[in-house]
Amino acid sequence: NEAETNFKRAQDLFKTQAISRERFDNAQATFKDLDAKMKAAQAQLAQASLNLDYTKIVAPAAGTVARKSIEVGQTVMPGQALFGFVDGQSRWVTANLKETQLEDVKLGRPAVVEIDALSGKKFKGEVESVSPSTGAVFSLLPPDNSTGNFTKVVQRVSVRIKLLDLKPEDIQKLQVGLSAFVTIQAH
């Protein structure tokens, strides 16, 4: 600020020829030098702020860390999985249906889900999505029929069923990985 004030004063004085060109040039150079240093410092501050933001890990939703695969001070690579996270607000079931069972499965169709660990309890659900491919297509070793093996194997397709009207105590009991029996209504 002082350099800027001195430069403006020198500029006014130079216009009236009260100071020499040398003094004006010195005031201008000092102001430009300090202004460039200030802009560089502001850029460094912005970069440091951005770097600090990169050190924060934020969950996509409220939930629970189910597994931690990182320790304090450890360096991580971009894309490296750090936590197993379970959303605390919603639950769903992935049903791997046979391709012969897909004829009446449509988005929004109602479903009933029974969880083995919670005997006698039935949950309402609806079909949220149907995978566009079978599980075999993207498996580690996809089937190859080039050897002449033409045995027909029924393929499985993932169908995601969103559980509806869950109470907080239901969400707490429905742990990830439990086995379920799913009935999707045809009509």
Backbone as CSV, one residue per row, in Angstrom:
resi,resn,N_x,N_y,N_z,CA_x,CA_y,CA_z,C_x,C_y,C_z
1,ASN,0.821,-1.195,0.000,0.000,0.000,0.000,0.866,1.261,0.000
2,GLU,1.942,1.204,0.786,2.844,2.357,0.850,3.506,2.597,-0.511
3,ALA,3.938,1.529,-1.171,4.572,1.654,-2.482,3.577,2.205,-3.500
4,GLU,2.321,1.780,-3.409,1.295,2.271,-4.327,1.042,3.763,-4.091
5,THR,0.981,4.161,-2.822,0.776,5.575,-2.486,1.947,6.414,-2.981
6,ASN,3.161,5.926,-2.765,4.355,6.640,-3.227,4.378,6.748,-4.752
7,PHE,3.977,5.686,-5.439,3.949,5.710,-6.905,2.949,6.744,-7.411
8,LYS,1.731,6.744,-6.827,0.709,7.721,-7.258,1.163,9.152,-6.987
9,ARG,1.807,9.353,-5.837,2.327,10.687,-5.507,3.406,11.080,-6.521
10,ALA,4.311,10.133,-6.820,5.387,10.416,-7.781,4.810,10.682,-9.170
11,GLN,3.752,9.983,-9.522,3.113,10.180,-10.816,2.547,11.604,-10.932
12,ASP,1.864,12.033,-9.865,1.316,13.403,-9.869,2.432,14.445,-9.934
13,LEU,3.497,14.217,-9.155,4.617,15.160,-9.142,5.356,15.168,-10.477
14,PHE,5.455,13.991,-11.112,6.156,13.918,-12.391,5.387,14.672,-13.484
15,LYS,4.028,14.597,-13.414,3.204,15.316,-14.398,3.434,16.833,-14.314
16,THR,3.674,17.302,-13.105,3.927,18.745,-12.927,5.415,19.062,-13.004
17,GLN,6.207,18.051,-13.309,7.668,18.158,-13.445,8.339,18.614,-12.150
18,ALA,7.747,18.166,-11.005,8.326,18.519,-9.718,9.419,17.534,-9.310
19,ILE,9.433,16.330,-9.939,10.497,15.351,-9.659,11.102,14.903,-10.976
20,SER,12.278,14.274,-10.860,12.967,13.814,-12.072,12.352,12.501,-12.567
21,ARG,12.662,12.180,-13.805,12.206,10.912,-14.414,12.772,9.724,-13.641
22,GLU,13.981,9.858,-13.147,14.633,8.777,-12.398,13.854,8.444,-11.130
23,ARG,13.448,9.463,-10.351,12.673,9.218,-9.120,11.322,8.590,-9.450
24,PHE,10.699,9.054,-10.532,9.420,8.481,-10.948,9.587,7.016,-11.340
25,ASP,10.637,6.722,-12.136,10.895,5.347,-12.568,11.174,4.439,-11.366
26,ASN,11.931,4.936,-10.383,12.225,4.158,-9.167,10.940,3.842,-8.383
27,ALA,10.079,4.837,-8.244,8.808,4.634,-7.529,7.931,3.627,-8.278
28,GLN,7.906,3.744,-9.593,7.115,2.829,-10.406,7.671,1.405,-10.324
29,ALA,8.977,1.250,-10.409,9.621,-0.067,-10.345,9.388,-0.709,-8.982
30,THR,9.520,0.068,-7.917,9.300,-0.456,-6.575,7.857,-0.956,-6.430
31,PHE,6.913,-0.118,-6.913,5.499,-0.510,-6.825,5.227,-1.787,-7.622
32,LYS,5.712,-1.868,-8.864,5.467,-3.046,-9.695,6.122,-4.296,-9.110
33,ASP,7.320,-4.145,-8.553,8.024,-5.270,-7.951,7.243,-5.814,-6.743
34,LEU,6.829,-4.901,-5.863,6.087,-5.335,-4.678,4.713,-5.891,-5.047
35,ASP,4.079,-5.309,-6.082,2.782,-5.816,-6.533,2.920,-7.240,-7.077
36,ALA,3.986,-7.495,-7.846,4.225,-8.849,-8.379,4.495,-9.836,-7.253
37,LYS,5.277,-9.400,-6.245,5.552,-10.278,-5.101,4.270,-10.586,-4.324
38,MET,3.390,-9.576,-4.191,2.134,-9.789,-3.482,1.252,-10.778,-4.249
39,LYS,1.179,-10.648,-5.576,0.375,-11.569,-6.378,0.938,-12.983,-6.307
40,ALA,2.255,-13.119,-6.289,2.877,-14.440,-6.166,2.559,-15.056,-4.799
41,ALA,2.613,-14.230,-3.752,2.292,-14.720,-2.414,0.819,-15.133,-2.328
42,GLN,-0.067,-14.377,-2.984,-1.488,-14.737,-2.999,-1.712,-16.057,-3.739
43,ALA,-0.977,-16.269,-4.818,-1.074,-17.522,-5.559,-0.581,-18.694,-4.712
44,GLN,0.519,-18.473,-3.965,1.031,-19.517,-3.079,0.017,-19.840,-1.979
45,LEU,-0.621,-18.805,-1.460,-1.644,-19.003,-0.434,-2.819,-19.807,-0.991
46,ALA,-3.261,-19.471,-2.196,-4.366,-20.203,-2.820,-3.991,-21.662,-3.048
47,GLN,-2.756,-21.912,-3.487,-2.291,-23.284,-3.704,-2.202,-24.038,-2.382
48,ALA,-1.699,-23.385,-1.341,-1.610,-24.023,-0.023,-3.003,-24.355,0.512
49,SER,-3.949,-23.460,0.289,-5.327,-23.701,0.721,-5.918,-24.890,-0.024
50,LEU,-5.663,-24.966,-1.325,-6.137,-26.091,-2.125,-5.496,-27.399,-1.653
51,ASN,-4.186,-27.367,-1.411,-3.486,-28.558,-0.916,-4.056,-29.008,0.428
52,LEU,-4.387,-28.051,1.294,-4.988,-28.386,2.586,-6.341,-29.049,2.384
53,ASP,-7.129,-28.549,1.438,-8.425,-29.170,1.149,-8.263,-30.610,0.676
54,TYR,-7.178,-30.909,-0.046,-6.935,-32.263,-0.525,-6.614,-33.232,0.613
55,THR,-6.282,-32.723,1.784,-5.956,-33.602,2.905,-7.195,-34.034,3.672
56,LYS,-8.351,-33.478,3.332,-9.585,-33.801,4.039,-10.321,-34.918,3.307
57,ILE,-10.780,-35.874,4.074,-11.563,-36.971,3.522,-12.991,-36.773,4.001
58,VAL,-13.900,-36.630,3.048,-15.290,-36.347,3.385,-16.160,-37.492,2.882
59,ALA,-17.033,-37.996,3.735,-17.938,-39.076,3.363,-19.011,-38.545,2.420
60,PRO,-19.468,-39.376,1.493,-20.506,-38.940,0.557,-21.874,-38.766,1.222
61,ALA,-22.044,-39.360,2.398,-23.311,-39.278,3.132,-23.034,-39.619,4.592
62,ALA,-24.041,-39.458,5.425,-23.896,-39.879,6.817,-23.850,-41.398,6.848
63,GLY,-22.969,-41.961,7.643,-22.851,-43.413,7.693,-21.794,-43.852,8.668
64,THR,-21.285,-45.058,8.454,-20.326,-45.678,9.362,-19.149,-46.233,8.571
65,VAL,-17.955,-46.073,9.127,-16.772,-46.703,8.541,-16.765,-48.152,9.015
66,ALA,-16.905,-49.082,8.083,-16.963,-50.502,8.430,-15.579,-51.153,8.409
67,ARG,-14.667,-50.583,7.628,-13.316,-51.140,7.527,-12.359,-50.002,7.208
68,LYS,-11.212,-50.002,7.874,-10.201,-48.965,7.648,-8.935,-49.644,7.142
69,SER,-8.430,-49.176,6.002,-7.220,-49.794,5.433,-6.086,-48.782,5.309
70,ILE,-6.042,-47.818,6.223,-5.026,-46.767,6.184,-4.690,-46.365,7.620
71,GLU,-3.474,-45.941,7.836,-3.049,-45.487,9.162,-2.545,-44.047,9.063
72,VAL,-2.570,-43.341,10.170,-2.111,-41.951,10.228,-0.663,-41.880,9.766
73,GLY,-0.381,-40.922,8.889,0.983,-40.718,8.396,1.310,-41.499,7.141
74,GLN,0.452,-42.410,6.752,0.686,-43.222,5.571,0.369,-42.409,4.315
75,THR,1.175,-42.578,3.271,0.949,-41.895,1.997,0.033,-42.755,1.143
76,VAL,-0.920,-42.105,0.470,-1.855,-42.846,-0.379,-1.762,-42.350,-1.815
77,MET,-2.131,-43.212,-2.711,-2.144,-42.882,-4.134,-3.558,-42.467,-4.523
78,PRO,-3.714,-41.643,-5.548,-5.060,-41.284,-6.011,-5.840,-42.535,-6.392
79,GLY,-7.084,-42.598,-5.950,-7.941,-43.727,-6.271,-7.811,-44.908,-5.333
80,GLN,-6.866,-44.865,-4.397,-6.674,-45.961,-3.461,-7.830,-45.992,-2.466
81,ALA,-8.399,-47.179,-2.250,-9.495,-47.333,-1.289,-8.940,-47.185,0.128
82,LEU,-9.553,-46.300,0.902,-9.096,-46.054,2.269,-10.015,-46.650,3.311
83,PHE,-11.300,-46.679,3.003,-12.291,-47.122,3.970,-13.358,-47.967,3.300
84,GLY,-13.940,-48.858,4.087,-15.174,-49.515,3.690,-16.275,-48.724,4.373
85,PHE,-17.137,-48.091,3.599,-18.123,-47.161,4.143,-19.528,-47.703,3.917
86,VAL,-20.371,-47.605,4.950,-21.760,-48.040,4.830,-22.659,-46.831,5.051
87,ASP,-23.465,-46.521,4.048,-24.417,-45.405,4.117,-25.383,-45.647,5.268
88,GLY,-25.612,-44.640,6.075,-26.473,-44.781,7.237,-27.931,-44.486,6.988
89,GLN,-28.300,-44.115,5.766,-29.678,-43.703,5.499,-30.483,-44.693,4.668
90,SER,-29.856,-45.456,3.817,-30.612,-46.334,2.919,-30.005,-47.728,2.885
91,ARG,-30.806,-48.667,2.453,-30.345,-50.042,2.283,-30.953,-50.584,1.000
92,TRP,-30.284,-51.546,0.391,-30.778,-52.192,-0.810,-30.265,-53.616,-0.834
93,VAL,-30.845,-54.394,-1.720,-30.448,-55.784,-1.906,-30.065,-55.951,-3.370
94,THR,-28.977,-56.651,-3.617,-28.610,-56.999,-4.983,-28.985,-58.462,-5.177
95,ALA,-29.966,-58.692,-6.039,-30.425,-60.052,-6.331,-29.821,-60.477,-7.657
96,ASN,-29.109,-61.583,-7.657,-28.520,-62.111,-8.889,-29.497,-63.120,-9.480
97,LEU,-30.383,-62.628,-10.342,-31.436,-63.459,-10.902,-30.952,-64.211,-12.135
98,LYS,-31.538,-65.371,-12.349,-31.254,-66.128,-13.571,-31.866,-65.371,-14.747
99,GLU,-31.244,-65.483,-15.892,-31.753,-64.779,-17.074,-33.176,-65.208,-17.418
100,THR,-33.555,-66.418,-17.023,-34.905,-66.912,-17.287,-35.938,-66.300,-16.341
101,GLN,-35.503,-65.599,-15.301,-36.413,-64.985,-14.334,-36.631,-63.495,-14.611
102,LEU,-36.056,-62.950,-15.662,-36.071,-61.504,-15.894,-37.264,-60.981,-16.685
103,GLU,-38.065,-61.853,-17.240,-39.124,-61.424,-18.158,-40.046,-60.370,-17.542
104,ASP,-40.471,-60.547,-16.302,-41.409,-59.618,-15.672,-40.733,-58.595,-14.763
105,VAL,-39.428,-58.579,-14.719,-38.711,-57.630,-13.851,-38.590,-56.295,-14.577
106,LYS,-39.227,-55.272,-14.005,-39.208,-53.926,-14.575,-38.884,-52.930,-13.473
107,LEU,-38.345,-51.778,-13.849,-38.042,-50.733,-12.872,-39.316,-50.304,-12.160
108,GLY,-39.219,-50.133,-10.832,-40.360,-49.691,-10.040,-41.275,-50.798,-9.570
109,ARG,-41.050,-52.032,-10.034,-41.893,-53.150,-9.596,-41.706,-53.386,-8.103
110,PRO,-42.816,-53.649,-7.386,-42.702,-53.921,-5.950,-42.035,-55.265,-5.686
111,ALA,-41.396,-55.347,-4.541,-40.709,-56.577,-4.145,-40.866,-56.767,-2.640
112,VAL,-40.715,-58.004,-2.223,-40.706,-58.342,-0.792,-39.369,-59.017,-0.523
113,VAL,-38.702,-58.561,0.542,-37.379,-59.075,0.872,-37.415,-59.646,2.276
114,GLU,-36.936,-60.880,2.396,-36.797,-61.528,3.700,-35.306,-61.739,3.937
115,ILE,-34.837,-61.307,5.104,-33.419,-61.425,5.446,-33.251,-62.637,6.358
116,ASP,-32.327,-63.534,6.014,-32.122,-64.751,6.798,-31.833,-64.454,8.265
117,ALA,-31.046,-63.424,8.535,-30.641,-63.113,9.911,-31.779,-62.517,10.738
118,LEU,-32.832,-62.049,10.089,-33.963,-61.431,10.783,-35.219,-62.240,10.478
119,SER,-35.273,-63.448,10.993,-36.358,-64.364,10.644,-37.734,-63.781,10.969
120,GLY,-38.652,-64.011,10.047,-40.027,-63.567,10.226,-40.286,-62.129,9.811
121,LYS,-39.274,-61.353,9.549,-39.441,-59.938,9.177,-39.374,-59.816,7.661
122,LYS,-40.392,-59.133,7.091,-40.417,-58.897,5.652,-40.309,-57.404,5.405
123,PHE,-39.534,-57.039,4.387,-39.323,-55.641,4.042,-39.896,-55.374,2.657
124,LYS,-40.535,-54.203,2.511,-41.024,-53.791,1.202,-39.873,-53.176,0.419
125,GLY,-39.891,-53.411,-0.866,-38.873,-52.821,-1.717,-39.415,-52.590,-3.110
126,GLU,-38.567,-52.020,-3.958,-38.929,-51.858,-5.365,-37.671,-51.982,-6.206
127,VAL,-37.860,-52.462,-7.432,-36.732,-52.642,-8.351,-36.208,-51.266,-8.725
128,GLU,-34.945,-51.027,-8.380,-34.315,-49.732,-8.647,-33.507,-49.745,-9.938
129,SER,-32.868,-50.890,-10.230,-32.091,-50.975,-11.472,-31.880,-52.436,-11.855
130,VAL,-31.664,-52.645,-13.140,-31.340,-53.958,-13.681,-30.037,-53.793,-14.448
131,SER,-29.049,-54.600,-14.131,-27.742,-54.492,-14.777,-27.862,-54.697,-16.288
132,PRO,-27.116,-53.918,-17.059,-27.176,-54.071,-18.512,-26.360,-55.262,-19.041
133,SER,-25.733,-56.020,-18.131,-24.948,-57.172,-18.572,-25.026,-58.283,-17.535
134,THR,-24.622,-59.463,-17.932,-24.572,-60.579,-16.987,-23.293,-60.483,-16.168
135,GLY,-23.261,-61.208,-15.085,-22.071,-61.206,-14.240,-20.862,-61.807,-14.927
136,ALA,-21.083,-62.733,-15.855,-19.969,-63.412,-16.523,-19.194,-62.494,-17.454
137,VAL,-19.849,-61.473,-17.996,-19.206,-60.599,-18.976,-17.985,-59.899,-18.391
138,PHE,-18.084,-59.442,-17.157,-16.991,-58.681,-16.557,-16.247,-59.466,-15.480
139,SER,-16.401,-60.778,-15.470,-15.690,-61.575,-14.468,-14.206,-61.641,-14.822
140,LEU,-13.413,-62.046,-13.848,-11.967,-62.119,-14.040,-11.612,-63.057,-15.193
141,LEU,-12.295,-64.180,-15.284,-12.086,-65.129,-16.381,-13.427,-65.359,-17.083
142,PRO,-13.781,-64.493,-18.046,-15.064,-64.653,-18.732,-15.108,-65.968,-19.512
143,PRO,-16.308,-66.555,-19.644,-16.403,-67.830,-20.367,-16.021,-67.654,-21.834
144,ASP,-15.349,-68.661,-22.382,-14.917,-68.618,-23.780,-15.419,-69.880,-24.465
145,ASN,-16.311,-69.735,-25.431,-16.860,-70.895,-26.133,-16.114,-71.184,-27.437
146,SER,-14.925,-70.616,-27.626,-14.179,-70.840,-28.868,-13.609,-72.248,-28.951
147,THR,-13.644,-73.003,-27.851,-13.096,-74.360,-27.847,-14.103,-75.383,-28.341
148,GLY,-15.308,-74.924,-28.705,-16.319,-75.855,-29.183,-17.247,-76.327,-28.075
149,ASN,-17.061,-75.820,-26.875,-17.925,-76.190,-25.762,-19.202,-75.359,-25.853
150,PHE,-20.283,-75.969,-26.318,-21.528,-75.236,-26.507,-22.567,-75.622,-25.467
151,THR,-22.118,-75.998,-24.291,-23.035,-76.305,-23.208,-23.669,-75.007,-22.747
152,LYS,-24.990,-74.995,-22.725,-25.714,-73.789,-22.347,-25.677,-73.641,-20.824
153,VAL,-25.186,-72.487,-20.371,-25.122,-72.188,-18.941,-26.014,-70.977,-18.694
154,VAL,-26.947,-71.127,-17.768,-27.844,-70.016,-17.443,-27.032,-68.908,-16.781
155,GLN,-27.149,-67.702,-17.318,-26.395,-66.557,-16.811,-27.184,-65.845,-15.716
156,ARG,-26.492,-65.082,-14.905,-27.111,-64.316,-13.820,-26.984,-62.825,-14.117
157,VAL,-28.037,-62.074,-13.761,-28.071,-60.631,-13.970,-28.382,-59.973,-12.628
158,SER,-27.623,-58.946,-12.277,-27.824,-58.243,-11.005,-29.020,-57.304,-11.096
159,VAL,-29.899,-57.408,-10.110,-31.066,-56.542,-9.993,-30.984,-55.886,-8.621
160,ARG,-30.992,-54.570,-8.601,-30.892,-53.843,-7.332,-32.298,-53.468,-6.853
161,ILE,-32.595,-53.852,-5.616,-33.896,-53.591,-5.014,-33.699,-52.670,-3.820
162,LYS,-34.301,-51.504,-3.918,-34.219,-50.516,-2.842,-35.258,-50.871,-1.783
163,LEU,-34.830,-50.922,-0.513,-35.750,-51.212,0.574,-36.451,-49.925,0.984
164,LEU,-37.758,-50.012,1.164,-38.583,-48.835,1.435,-39.078,-48.812,2.877
165,ASP,-39.456,-47.621,3.333,-40.098,-47.427,4.642,-39.308,-48.051,5.792
166,LEU,-38.009,-47.884,5.787,-37.183,-48.450,6.856,-37.160,-47.532,8.068
167,LYS,-37.254,-48.126,9.231,-37.127,-47.389,10.485,-35.640,-47.374,10.855
168,PRO,-35.219,-46.432,11.701,-33.805,-46.402,12.104,-33.315,-47.729,12.696
169,GLU,-34.170,-48.416,13.457,-33.739,-49.703,14.028,-33.596,-50.775,12.945
170,ASP,-34.395,-50.664,11.850,-34.243,-51.598,10.726,-32.897,-51.384,10.040
171,ILE,-32.559,-50.116,9.803,-31.285,-49.792,9.145,-30.115,-50.319,9.966
172,GLN,-30.227,-50.210,11.270,-29.155,-50.682,12.150,-29.003,-52.206,12.079
173,LYS,-30.111,-52.928,11.944,-30.070,-54.393,11.890,-29.655,-54.925,10.522
174,LEU,-29.918,-54.160,9.466,-29.614,-54.604,8.101,-28.149,-54.317,7.767
175,GLN,-27.312,-55.262,8.084,-25.882,-55.098,7.859,-25.508,-55.517,6.439
176,VAL,-24.484,-54.921,5.924,-24.018,-55.221,4.574,-23.547,-56.664,4.510
177,GLY,-23.968,-57.372,3.452,-23.498,-58.738,3.211,-24.429,-59.823,3.702
178,LEU,-25.556,-59.484,4.324,-26.489,-60.508,4.793,-27.168,-61.194,3.610
179,SER,-27.572,-62.447,3.820,-28.280,-63.195,2.781,-29.758,-62.860,2.825
180,ALA,-30.396,-62.889,1.651,-31.801,-62.516,1.572,-32.530,-63.396,0.565
181,PHE,-33.852,-63.470,0.747,-34.742,-64.126,-0.204,-35.629,-63.037,-0.782
182,VAL,-35.636,-62.905,-2.107,-36.333,-61.810,-2.768,-37.471,-62.346,-3.623
183,THR,-38.641,-61.700,-3.499,-39.768,-62.005,-4.357,-40.174,-60.702,-5.062
184,ILE,-40.108,-60.710,-6.394,-40.503,-59.532,-7.168,-41.882,-59.823,-7.762
185,GLN,-42.811,-58.906,-7.522,-44.175,-59.104,-8.025,-44.192,-58.923,-9.536
186,ALA,-44.865,-59.849,-10.213,-44.881,-59.841,-11.675,-45.850,-58.825,-12.237
187,HIS,-46.942,-58.521,-11.566,-47.933,-57.602,-12.115,-48.305,-56.553,-11.123
